[in-house]
């Protein structure tokens, strides 16, 4: 493909990343507002339209009244209260459908009009499959809260979040690769710095996943102090469950402690990587990337502390989730720049 064709496809993929970013943040708001179980059935095609009149609203509300969440928690909720939680989940699902169309239709057009390399075709097919699986996994997650316990499984929530991050990161990586084609850029970073950047990307991903367990266990509402948890650095009952590994995924205090530790290690590693990188002779864009990484990690750590100390206010908690995706993006951008090789532009 020509350089212009590569850039056109990259802009399409970047737009997808932007909307998936919004999807992830909206998913966090849906969870924080307790809206995730307001739609008790899954209609991928027929569920595009919301209730349009009073009769339809009553029908949807009647379905919700049969759910464990209404029977055990929201039994005093009226129709107005139901509408306030319904719209978050509806918009989340609608945005998912829109992402599917925004991916599929332009992809077919590009494949028909551009000489897309076979490897890129395979990558695009893989992304389409991941997107479809994400929709199915989202409903699988919701179903876990529609049985007896009106709370979604933290395992399914983390799986849903992890796949969303994987999809976002994959699209972003491919888009950045398309932009870089033919630019002939070389960034002479030491090999150890490149490895540390890769380690940071992995660690940030793991930290976000650990945050998913904090969300799934509602662990952000306990031990709202820092750096101590109660009067101790390590919370009491950290390893109370047997076998020991259950504490990592089912113990709320342990989940919050682990997320704290991982976030702190991320911050220290990011600062170390950035300062080591800035000691090398760099082109302006690489230098800006390292400074951007420092800004992203600083803001994210501050948002995490604010979310904890203020006991999970929805706007700040949503900003914290958005900051996590931005931090991952900054890490991937630095890694992508570090991976650029001198290319033959003839």
C-alpha positions in Angstrom: 0.0 0.0 0.0 1.0 3.6 -0.5 2.0 5.8 2.4 -1.3 7.7 2.0 -3.4 4.5 2.0 -1.6 3.4 5.2 -2.4 6.7 6.9 -6.0 6.5 5.8 -6.4 3.1 7.4 -4.5 4.3 10.4 -7.0 7.2 10.9 -9.9 4.7 10.7 -8.3 2.5 13.4 -7.5 5.5 15.6 -11.1 6.5 15.5 -12.0 3.0 16.6 -9.6 3.4 19.5 -11.2 6.6 20.5 -14.7 5.1 20.6 -13.5 1.9 22.4 -11.8 4.3 24.9 -15.3 5.9 25.4 -16.8 2.4 25.7 -14.4 1.4 28.5 -15.1 4.6 30.4 -18.9 4.3 29.9 -18.6 0.7 31.1 -17.0 1.9 34.3 -19.7 4.5 34.9 -22.3 1.9 34.3 -20.8 -0.3 37.0 -20.2 2.7 39.4 -23.9 3.8 39.1 -25.2 0.3 39.6 -26.7 0.2 36.1 -25.2 -2.9 34.7 -28.0 -5.3 35.5 -30.9 -3.0 34.4 -31.4 -4.9 31.1 -32.2 -8.5 31.8 -32.1 -9.9 28.3 -29.8 -9.7 25.3 -31.1 -8.8 21.9 -28.2 -8.0 19.6 -30.5 -7.0 16.7 -33.9 -6.2 18.2 -32.4 -4.4 21.2 -31.2 -1.4 19.1 -34.2 0.7 19.9 -35.0 1.7 23.5 -38.6 1.8 24.9 -40.4 4.5 22.9 -43.7 4.8 24.9 -45.2 4.4 28.3 -46.4 0.8 27.6 -42.9 -0.3 26.4 -41.3 1.2 29.5 -43.7 -0.7 31.7 -42.9 -3.9 29.9 -39.1 -3.4 30.3 -39.5 -2.4 34.0 -41.7 -5.5 34.6 -38.8 -7.7 33.3 -36.4 -5.9 35.6 -38.8 -6.5 38.6 -38.2 -10.3 38.1 -34.4 -9.9 38.5 -32.5 -10.6 41.8 -31.2 -7.0 41.9 -34.7 -5.6 42.1 -36.0 -8.3 44.5 -33.1 -8.0 46.9 -31.8 -4.5 46.5 -33.9 -2.1 44.5 -37.3 -3.3 45.5 -38.5 0.2 46.3 -37.4 1.6 42.9 -40.1 3.3 40.8 -40.1 3.7 37.0 -38.2 7.0 37.2 -35.4 5.5 39.2 -35.3 2.5 36.7 -34.9 4.9 33.8 -32.0 6.6 35.5 -30.0 3.3 35.5 -31.4 1.9 32.3 -29.9 4.5 30.0 -26.3 3.9 31.0 -26.5 0.2 30.2 -28.5 0.9 27.0 -25.9 3.4 25.8 -23.1 1.0 26.6 -24.7 -1.7 24.5 -25.6 0.7 21.7 -22.0 1.9 21.5 -20.8 -1.7 21.3 -23.1 -2.2 18.2 -21.8 1.1 16.7 -18.2 -0.1 17.1 -19.0 -3.3 15.3 -20.5 -1.4 12.3 -17.6 1.2 12.3 -15.2 -1.7 12.1 -17.0 -4.0 9.6 -18.2 -1.6 7.0 -14.9 0.4 6.4 -12.9 -2.9 6.6 -14.9 -4.3 3.7 -14.4 -1.1 1.8 -10.6 -1.1 2.4 -10.3 -4.7 1.4 -12.1 -4.0 -1.9 -10.3 -0.8 -2.7 -6.7 -1.1 -1.3 -4.0 -3.7 -1.9 -4.1 -4.8 1.8 -1.2 -7.2 2.6 -2.2 -10.7 3.7 -0.7 -10.3 7.1 -2.8 -7.1 7.7 -5.9 -9.0 6.5 -5.3 -11.7 9.1 -4.8 -9.1 11.8 -8.1 -7.3 10.9 -9.9 -10.6 10.9 -8.5 -11.4 14.3 -9.7 -8.0 15.6 -13.2 -8.6 14.2 -13.4 -12.0 16.0 -12.1 -10.4 19.2 -14.8 -7.7 18.9 -17.5 -10.3 18.5 -16.2 -12.3 21.5 -16.3 -9.2 23.6 -20.0 -8.7 23.0 -20.7 -12.3 23.9 -18.4 -12.0 27.0 -20.3 -8.9 28.1 -23.6 -10.7 28.2 -21.9 -13.7 29.9 -20.7 -11.3 32.6 -24.2 -9.8 33.0 -25.8 -13.2 33.3 -23.8 -13.9 36.4 -25.7 -11.2 38.2 -29.2 -12.4 37.0 -29.3 -15.7 38.9 -29.4 -15.6 42.8 -26.7 -13.1 43.8 -27.3 -9.7 42.2 -23.7 -8.9 41.6 -21.7 -9.9 38.5 -18.8 -12.3 39.0 -15.5 -10.5 39.4 -13.9 -13.1 37.3 -16.2 -12.4 34.3 -15.9 -8.7 34.9 -12.1 -8.9 34.7 -12.3 -11.1 31.6 -14.6 -8.5 30.0 -12.2 -5.7 30.9 -9.1 -7.6 29.9 -10.5 -8.4 26.4 -11.5 -4.7 25.9 -8.0 -3.6 26.8 -6.5 -6.2 24.5 -8.7 -5.1 21.6 -7.9 -1.5 22.2 -4.2 -2.1 22.5 -4.1 -4.3 19.4 -5.9 -1.7 17.3 -3.7 1.1 18.6 -0.5 -0.9 17.9 -1.6 -1.7 14.3 -2.6 1.9 13.7 0.7 3.3 15.0 2.5 0.7 12.8 0.6 1.9 9.7 1.5 5.6 10.4 5.2 4.7 10.9 5.5 2.9 7.5 8.0 4.6 5.2 9.0 7.3 7.7 12.5 5.9 8.1 12.8 6.8 11.8 15.3 5.3 14.2 15.4 5.9 17.9 18.7 4.6 19.4 17.6 3.6 22.8 19.7 1.1 24.8 18.3 -2.5 24.6 17.8 -2.5 28.4 15.5 0.6 28.1 13.5 -1.1 25.4 13.0 -4.1 27.6 12.0 -2.0 30.5 9.4 -0.2 28.4 8.0 -3.6 27.4 8.0 -4.6 31.0 6.2 -1.4 31.9 3.5 -2.1 29.3 2.9 -5.5 30.7 2.9 -4.2 34.3 0.4 -1.5 33.5 -1.9 -4.0 31.9 -1.7 -6.3 35.0 -2.3 -3.4 37.3 -5.5 -2.4 35.4 -6.6 -6.1 35.6 -6.0 -6.0 39.3 -8.1 -2.8 39.5 -10.9 -4.9 37.8 -10.8 -7.2 40.8 -11.0 -4.2 43.1 -14.1 -3.1 41.2 -15.7 -6.5 41.1 -15.2 -7.0 44.8 -16.2 -3.4 45.7 -12.9 -3.2 47.5 -12.6 0.5 46.9 -15.1 1.2 49.7 -12.9 -0.3 52.4 -9.7 1.0 53.9 -10.0 4.5 52.5 -6.7 5.7 53.9 -3.2 5.9 52.5 -0.5 4.6 52.8 -1.8 2.5 55.7 -4.8 0.2 55.5 -6.5 0.8 58.9 -3.4 0.9 61.1 -1.3 -1.4 59.2 0.6 -1.4 55.9 -0.7 -4.9 55.1 -4.4 -5.2 55.9 -5.4 -7.8 58.5 -6.8 -10.9 57.0 -4.7 -10.6 53.8 -4.2 -14.3 53.5 -7.3 -15.5 55.4 -8.8 -17.6 52.6 -7.7 -21.1 51.8 -6.3 -22.1 49.5 -4.0 -19.1 49.5 -4.5 -18.2 45.8 -8.2 -17.3 46.4 -7.1 -14.2 48.3 -5.7 -12.8 45.1 -9.2 -12.9 43.4 -11.8 -13.1 46.2 -10.5 -11.3 49.2 -11.4 -7.6 49.0 -8.7 -6.3 51.3 -6.1 -8.3 49.5 -7.3 -7.1 46.1 -7.0 -3.5 47.2 -3.6 -4.0 48.7 -2.3 -5.8 45.5 -3.6 -3.0 43.3 -1.9 -0.4 45.5 1.4 -2.2 45.4 1.2 -2.8 41.6 0.3 0.9 41.0 3.3 2.1 43.1 5.7 -0.3 41.3 4.3 1.0 37.9 4.9 4.6 39.0 8.5 3.9 40.1 9.3 1.9 37.0 7.8 4.5 34.7 9.8 7.3 36.3 13.0 5.1 36.0 12.3 4.3 32.4 11.6 7.9 31.4 14.7 9.3 33.1 16.9 6.6 31.7 15.5 7.2 28.3 15.9 11.0 28.5 19.6 10.5 29.1 20.0 9.1 25.6 20.3 11.3 22.5 16.7 11.5 21.3 14.7 13.1 18.5 12.0 15.6 19.7 9.1 13.2 19.3 10.8 10.5 21.5 11.6 13.1 24.1 8.0 14.3 24.2 6.8 10.7 24.5 8.9 10.2 27.6 7.6 13.4 29.1 4.1 12.4 28.2 4.7 9.1 30.0 5.7 11.0 33.2 2.6 13.2 33.0 0.3 10.2 32.4 1.7 8.1 35.4 1.6 11.1 37.7 -2.0 12.0 36.9 -3.1 8.4 37.1 -1.5 7.8 40.5 -3.0 11.1 41.8 -6.5 10.1 40.5 -6.1 6.7 42.2 -5.4 8.3 45.5 -8.3 10.7 45.1 -10.7 7.9 44.2 -9.6 6.0 47.3 -9.6 8.8 49.8 -12.8 10.3 48.6 -14.5 6.9 48.7 -15.2 6.3 45.0 -17.0 9.4 43.7 -18.3 8.5 40.3 -16.7 11.4 38.3 -13.2 10.8 39.8 -13.5 7.0 39.7 -14.5 7.3 36.0 -11.5 9.6 35.4 -9.3 7.1 37.1 -10.5 4.4 34.7 -9.9 6.7 31.7 -6.5 7.6 33.0 -5.6 3.9 33.1 -6.3 3.5 29.4 -4.4 6.7 28.6 -1.4 5.5 30.6 -1.5 2.2 28.7 -1.6 4.2 25.5 1.4 6.3 26.5 3.4 3.2 27.3 2.5 1.6 24.0 3.4 4.8 22.1 6.8 4.8 23.7 7.3 1.1 23.0 6.2 1.6 19.4 8.7 4.5 18.9 11.4 2.4 20.5 10.6 -0.4 18.0 10.8 1.7 14.8 13.6 0.6 12.5 15.3 2.3 9.6 13.1 1.5 6.7 13.8 1.6 3.0 11.6 4.3 1.5 12.5 3.6 -2.1 
